[in-house]
Amino acid sequence: MTSEPLHYLSLMDLSAKLKSGAITPTTVTEALLARIKQHDGSLKSYTTLLADRAMAQARVAEHEIKRGFWRGPLHGVPIAVKDLCYTTFAPTAAGMFIHKDFVPPYNATVVERLERAGAIILGKLTMTEGAYATHHPNMPTPLNPWNAEVWTGSSSSGSGAATAAGLCYASLGSDTGGSIRYPSSGCGLTGLKPTWGRVSRYGICHLSESLDHIGPMTRTAADCAAVLAAIAGADPNDTTALLAPVPDYLGELDGGIRGLRVGIAQEYAFDGLDDELLSVLLAASDSLVTLGARLVPVTFPPITEAATAWGHLCMTETAIAHEKTYPDRAKEYGPGLGKFLAGAASVSTMDLGKAQITRGKFAGQVAASMQDVDVLLVPVMKTTTPGAAEWIEMAKGDLAHLLRYTAEFNFTGMPAITLNGGFDKRGAPVGFQLVGKHLSEPLLLRAAHAFQSVTDFHARYPALAG
């Protein structure tokens, strides 16, 4: 589209206007705060709005830019963060009713880095309880701005809704088993789960510490690259953060993908998909081939043992994350997370030991399967995004089969980018993933950028009034 409303500009387009002086940080921040006031009463994507603080930040950014001091592409850009990022200036509930008034004593590293880059933080975004599958009954549940009857995705539900609705230009999400990728798919966004350790998790409320990832949720691959560049890198406060240098993600976007080897794991990723989803994946593969990529058959390893091991690890580590409040305050937990925590008692030391062994073997099997390819093309789920009410019922059962295309890549720590590949008969977005090898974010972003250069799904937006 050529004449997007201000609130639906890409982050990079807005950044160019801010740098040139065509628009000011205060003007754009005022516009987004007005839009949030207009729409978020029904969407419920923000759990805390920081209007006064955001305007103060905007005035500082405006002064700096007018003086010729340019911090980079996030300077003066209004964004928002998932409410599991510690902030000294606002409560951090992590979707939990028992923590609704908790104000941390320090900021998360990602928050510090965003503000150092000049970003304006509009507020904290709604999420599921403790970053698990469902929202606490006393906490808000965001609606999908494309269709209120369609699942918004979890656990970064507010991040998906706010970014899609033009209530921020980018957001941060977290992903333990798919929680950046589900809302990015359901809300038509570009969402990146980086390599495990690429982004510091210091000051993050954990679901499962060895499986959690933090990453950007944006409208375009270029926007994703800009946010990742700001938040990635080593951190003395997080010894699991990788020491590898941070590449120039934006500078490497335009290299094209001629010769890119795209892995097609037919049995794992294509067989048994519903027709609408399959057509999106096939169209995506056609677009990549048109751009010069080559499709290569891949035999992906069996996932049953890995899925079980992921569940045992996640359940046990979630119990560790909640040991100060569960089971002592079990009655204050919602039914979804409460049931998951109760189940942790059934995981034996033998189960846990086997899970660690399985993890190492599975990572090796996946690496071997990808030896002759650069990326894998896979769906996000086996069907198009379920209905909101349907998801609540699905989440009461075993989630292992629902996590088929997502949790495996938390287990291995591999990066994955989710892109909008089209729309279903309800008008809801349908996403797909490109999965890469460790620290292949520059390649994933380049492939995503190339795909978006020949498609316009990322440029469409929901028809909210105003």
C-alpha positions in Angstrom: 0.0 0.0 0.0 1.2 3.5 -0.8 -0.8 5.7 1.6 -0.9 3.9 4.9 -2.3 5.9 7.9 0.4 7.2 10.2 -0.3 4.4 12.7 0.2 1.7 10.1 3.5 2.9 8.8 6.3 0.4 9.2 8.8 1.2 11.9 11.5 1.9 9.3 9.3 4.2 7.2 8.4 6.1 10.4 12.0 6.2 11.4 13.0 7.9 8.1 10.3 10.5 8.6 11.5 11.2 12.1 15.1 11.5 11.1 14.3 13.9 8.3 12.0 16.0 10.5 9.0 15.3 8.3 7.3 14.3 11.6 8.2 14.7 15.2 8.3 12.2 18.1 5.7 14.2 20.0 3.3 14.2 17.1 3.5 10.5 16.5 3.4 9.6 20.2 0.3 11.8 20.7 -1.4 10.1 17.7 -0.7 6.6 19.0 -1.9 7.5 22.6 -5.1 8.8 21.0 -5.5 5.6 19.0 -4.9 3.4 22.1 -7.6 5.4 23.9 -10.0 4.9 20.9 -9.5 1.2 20.4 -7.8 -0.5 23.4 -10.9 -0.5 25.6 -12.2 -3.3 23.4 -8.9 -4.9 22.3 -7.3 -5.0 25.8 -3.8 -5.3 24.5 -2.2 -2.9 27.1 -2.2 -3.9 30.7 -0.3 -0.6 31.7 -0.3 2.6 29.6 2.5 5.1 30.3 1.1 8.1 28.6 2.9 10.9 30.6 6.2 9.0 30.6 6.0 8.3 26.9 5.3 12.0 26.1 8.3 13.0 28.3 10.5 10.5 26.3 9.1 11.9 23.1 10.1 15.5 24.0 13.6 14.3 24.8 13.9 12.4 21.5 12.6 15.4 19.6 15.1 17.7 21.2 18.0 15.3 20.4 16.9 14.8 16.8 16.6 18.5 16.2 20.1 19.0 17.5 21.4 16.4 15.0 21.9 13.7 17.6 20.6 10.5 16.0 20.6 7.3 18.1 19.5 5.0 15.2 16.4 3.6 13.7 14.4 3.3 16.9 15.0 6.9 18.0 11.7 8.5 18.7 9.7 5.4 17.7 6.8 4.4 20.0 6.9 0.7 20.9 5.7 -1.5 23.8 7.0 -4.5 25.7 5.4 -7.7 27.0 4.5 -7.4 30.7 7.1 -10.0 31.7 10.0 -7.5 31.1 11.0 -5.9 34.4 10.5 -2.2 34.6 11.2 0.1 37.6 8.6 2.6 36.2 5.6 0.3 35.9 4.3 -2.9 37.5 5.4 -6.2 36.0 2.6 -8.8 36.5 3.6 -11.4 33.9 -0.1 -12.0 33.4 -0.5 -13.1 37.0 -3.1 -11.7 39.3 -0.9 -12.3 42.4 1.8 -10.1 40.9 -0.4 -7.3 39.5 1.2 -4.7 41.9 4.8 -5.9 41.7 7.2 -3.2 40.7 10.7 -4.6 40.1 13.9 -3.0 41.5 15.6 -2.9 38.1 14.9 -2.9 34.4 15.3 -5.8 32.1 18.3 -5.6 29.9 16.1 -5.5 26.8 14.2 -2.5 28.2 17.5 -0.7 29.0 18.7 -1.3 25.5 15.5 -0.2 23.8 15.6 3.1 25.7 19.3 3.6 25.0 18.4 3.3 21.3 15.9 6.1 21.8 12.7 4.1 21.6 9.6 5.5 23.4 8.0 2.9 25.5 4.2 3.4 25.4 3.4 0.7 28.0 3.3 -2.9 29.0 1.4 -5.5 27.0 -1.1 -8.0 28.2 -0.1 -11.7 28.2 -1.2 -15.1 29.4 -0.7 -16.1 33.0 3.0 -16.7 33.7 3.5 -17.0 29.9 1.7 -20.3 29.8 -1.2 -21.1 27.5 -4.3 -19.2 28.9 -5.1 -15.9 30.6 -5.9 -15.7 34.3 -9.7 -15.2 34.7 -9.1 -11.9 36.6 -6.8 -10.5 34.0 -7.7 -9.1 30.5 -7.7 -11.3 27.4 -6.8 -9.4 24.2 -8.9 -9.7 21.1 -7.5 -10.3 17.6 -8.0 -7.0 15.7 -8.5 -8.9 12.4 -11.4 -10.9 13.8 -12.5 -11.0 17.5 -13.6 -14.6 17.1 -10.1 -15.8 16.1 -7.5 -16.7 18.7 -5.0 -13.9 19.2 -2.2 -16.4 20.1 -0.4 -16.9 23.3 1.4 -16.0 25.4 2.5 -12.8 23.7 -1.2 -12.0 23.0 -1.1 -8.3 23.8 2.1 -7.9 21.7 0.3 -9.5 18.7 -2.9 -7.4 19.1 -1.3 -4.1 19.7 1.3 -4.3 16.9 -1.3 -5.5 14.4 -3.8 -2.8 15.4 -1.4 0.1 15.0 -1.2 0.7 18.7 2.7 0.5 18.6 5.2 0.2 15.8 6.9 -2.9 17.3 6.7 -5.0 20.5 8.7 -7.5 22.4 7.4 -11.0 22.9 8.7 -14.2 24.5 8.7 -17.7 23.2 9.0 -21.0 25.2 7.0 -23.2 22.9 5.7 -20.8 20.2 4.6 -17.7 22.0 6.1 -15.2 19.5 5.2 -17.3 16.6 1.5 -18.0 17.4 0.4 -14.4 17.8 2.6 -13.3 14.9 0.9 -15.9 12.7 -2.6 -15.1 14.0 -2.2 -11.4 13.9 -0.3 -11.1 10.5 3.0 -10.0 11.9 6.7 -10.7 11.3 7.9 -12.3 14.5 11.4 -13.6 15.2 12.4 -16.1 17.9 16.2 -15.7 17.9 18.8 -18.2 18.7 18.7 -19.1 22.4 21.0 -16.7 24.1 21.2 -14.2 21.3 19.1 -11.8 23.4 19.6 -11.4 27.1 16.9 -12.6 29.4 18.1 -10.7 32.5 15.0 -9.2 34.2 12.5 -11.5 32.4 9.8 -13.4 34.3 10.5 -17.0 33.2 8.2 -19.8 32.2 11.0 -22.3 31.5 14.5 -20.8 31.8 16.3 -23.2 29.4 13.6 -22.9 26.8 12.6 -19.2 27.0 13.6 -16.8 24.2 12.9 -13.0 23.8 12.4 -11.4 20.4 10.8 -8.7 18.3 7.2 -8.7 16.8 6.9 -6.2 14.0 5.2 -5.5 10.7 8.2 -6.2 8.4 11.5 -8.0 8.3 13.3 -4.7 8.2 11.5 -3.6 11.4 12.5 -6.9 13.0 16.1 -6.4 12.1 16.1 -2.9 13.6 14.7 -4.1 16.9 16.9 -7.2 17.1 20.0 -5.1 16.5 19.1 -2.9 19.5 18.4 -5.8 21.9 20.9 -8.5 20.9 24.3 -9.2 22.3 26.3 -10.3 25.4 25.2 -9.2 28.8 27.3 -9.5 32.0 24.1 -9.8 33.9 23.1 -12.9 31.9 25.8 -15.5 31.6 23.6 -17.5 29.1 23.7 -14.6 26.7 25.9 -15.4 23.7 29.3 -13.6 23.3 29.1 -13.8 19.5 29.3 -10.3 17.9 26.0 -8.8 16.7 25.9 -8.5 12.9 24.6 -5.6 10.9 21.1 -7.1 10.5 19.8 -4.1 8.5 22.9 -3.8 6.4 22.6 -7.4 5.2 18.9 -7.3 4.3 19.3 -6.6 0.6 21.6 -9.4 -0.4 18.9 -11.5 -2.1 18.4 -15.2 -1.7 19.5 -16.6 -5.1 20.8 -20.1 -4.3 19.2 -20.3 -0.9 18.5 -24.0 -0.1 15.0 -24.3 1.4 14.4 -27.6 3.2 11.1 -29.3 2.6 10.3 -31.9 5.2 7.3 -33.4 3.4 6.2 -35.9 6.0 6.9 -33.7 9.0 5.7 -30.3 7.7 3.3 -30.8 4.8 1.5 -34.1 5.1 -1.9 -33.8 6.9 -2.2 -30.0 6.8 -5.6 -28.5 6.2 -6.1 -27.3 2.6 -6.1 -23.5 3.4 -2.8 -23.8 5.3 -1.2 -26.1 2.7 -2.0 -23.6 -0.1 -0.3 -20.9 1.9 2.9 -23.0 2.4 3.0 -24.0 -1.3 2.5 -20.4 -2.4 5.3 -19.3 -0.1 7.6 -22.0 -1.5 6.7 -20.8 -5.0 7.6 -17.2 -4.1 10.9 -18.3 -2.7 11.7 -20.2 -5.8 10.8 -17.2 -7.9 13.4 -15.2 -5.9 16.1 -17.8 -6.8 15.8 -20.3 -3.9 16.1 -24.0 -4.4 13.8 -26.6 -2.7 15.6 -29.5 -1.2 13.9 -32.6 0.3 14.7 -33.1 4.0 14.0 -36.0 6.3 13.2 -34.5 9.7 13.8 -36.7 12.7 10.8 -38.2 14.7 9.6 -35.7 17.3 7.6 -37.9 19.8 10.3 -38.3 22.3 11.5 -34.7 21.9 7.9 -33.4 22.5 7.6 -35.5 25.7 11.0 -34.3 26.9 10.1 -30.7 26.1 7.0 -31.1 28.3 9.0 -32.6 31.2 11.6 -29.9 31.1 9.1 -27.1 30.7 6.9 -28.4 33.5 9.8 -28.8 35.9 11.4 -25.5 35.2 8.0 -23.7 35.5 7.6 -25.2 38.9 11.1 -23.8 39.8 10.0 -20.3 38.5 7.0 -20.4 40.8 8.4 -22.1 43.8 7.9 -19.0 46.0 4.1 -18.8 45.3 3.1 -22.4 44.3 1.7 -24.4 46.0 1.4 -22.0 48.9 -0.9 -19.7 46.9 -2.3 -22.3 44.5 -5.9 -21.1 44.9 -4.9 -17.7 43.4 -3.7 -19.3 40.2 -5.9 -19.7 37.1 -6.9 -23.2 36.0 -4.5 -23.5 33.1 -1.2 -22.6 34.8 -2.4 -24.2 38.0 -3.0 -27.5 36.3 0.4 -27.4 34.6 2.2 -26.7 37.9 0.3 -29.5 39.6 1.5 -31.8 36.9 5.1 -31.0 37.6 5.0 -33.3 40.7 4.5 -36.3 38.4 7.8 -35.7 36.6 10.4 -38.0 38.1 14.2 -37.4 38.3 14.5 -40.3 35.8 12.1 -38.4 33.4 14.2 -35.3 33.8 17.4 -37.1 33.2 16.0 -38.7 30.0 14.7 -35.4 28.8 18.2 -33.9 29.0 19.7 -36.9 27.1 16.9 -36.7 24.5 17.5 -33.0 24.1 21.1 -33.5 23.1 20.4 -36.3 20.7 17.5 -34.5 19.1 19.6 -31.4 18.5 22.2 -33.5 16.8 19.6 -35.2 14.6 18.0 -31.9 13.6 21.5 -30.5 12.7 22.3 -33.6 10.6 18.9 -33.3 8.8 19.7 -29.7 7.9 23.3 -30.2 6.8 22.5 -29.7 3.1 20.0 -26.8 3.5 20.0 -23.3 4.8 16.4 -22.9 6.2 13.4 -25.1 6.7 9.9 -24.1 5.6 7.3 -25.2 8.1 3.9 -24.2 9.3 3.1 -22.7 12.7 0.3 -25.1 13.5 -1.3 -28.0 11.6 -4.4 -25.9 10.8 -5.2 -22.2 10.3 -5.5 -20.2 13.6 -8.2 -21.7 15.8 -11.2 -19.7 17.0 -10.7 -18.0 20.4 -13.3 -20.2 22.1 -11.9 -23.2 20.4 -8.4 -22.5 21.7 -9.7 -22.4 25.3 -11.0 -25.9 24.9 -7.9 -27.1 23.1 -5.7 -25.7 25.9 -7.4 -28.0 28.5 -6.0 -31.0 26.8 -2.5 -32.2 25.9 -0.6 -29.4 24.1 2.1 -31.6 22.7 0.5 -32.1 19.3 -0.3 -28.4 19.1 3.3 -27.5 19.6 4.5 -29.8 16.8 6.1 -27.1 14.7 7.2 -24.7 17.4 8.4 -26.3 20.6 11.0 -28.5 18.8 12.9 -25.3 17.9 12.8 -24.1 21.5 14.2 -27.5 22.4 17.1 -27.0 20.0 17.5 -23.3 20.5 17.4 -22.6 16.7 16.1 -19.3 15.4 12.7 -19.1 13.5 11.0 -16.2 11.8 7.2 -16.2 11.2 5.7 -14.4 8.2 2.2 -13.6 7.0 1.6 -15.8 4.0 -2.0 -15.0 3.2 -5.5 -15.0 4.7 -8.1 -17.7 5.3 -11.8 -17.7 4.5 -12.5 -15.7 7.7 -10.1 -13.0 6.6 -7.7 -14.0 9.3 -3.9 -14.1 8.6 -2.1 -17.4 8.0 1.5 -17.5 9.0 4.4 -19.8 8.2 8.0 -20.2 9.5 11.5 -20.2 8.2 13.7 -22.0 10.6 17.5 -21.5 10.5 20.7 -22.9 12.0 22.1 -21.3 15.2 23.0 -17.6 14.7 21.5 -17.5 11.2 19.3 -14.5 12.0 20.9 -12.4 9.2 20.0 -15.1 6.6 16.4 -15.5 8.0 15.9 -11.8 8.0 17.2 -11.5 4.4 15.0 -14.4 3.2 12.0 -12.8 5.0 12.8 -9.4 3.4 13.0 -10.9 0.0 9.7 -12.7 0.4 8.1 -9.4 1.5 9.6 -7.7 -1.6 7.3 -9.8 -3.9 4.3 -10.1 -1.6 2.1 -7.6 0.2 0.5 -9.6 3.0 2.7 -7.8 5.6 1.4 -4.5 4.3 -2.2 -5.2 4.9 -3.9 -4.2 8.1 -7.2 -4.9 10.0 -10.2 -2.7 9.2 -10.6 -1.0 12.6 -12.6 2.2 12.5 -10.2 5.2 12.4 
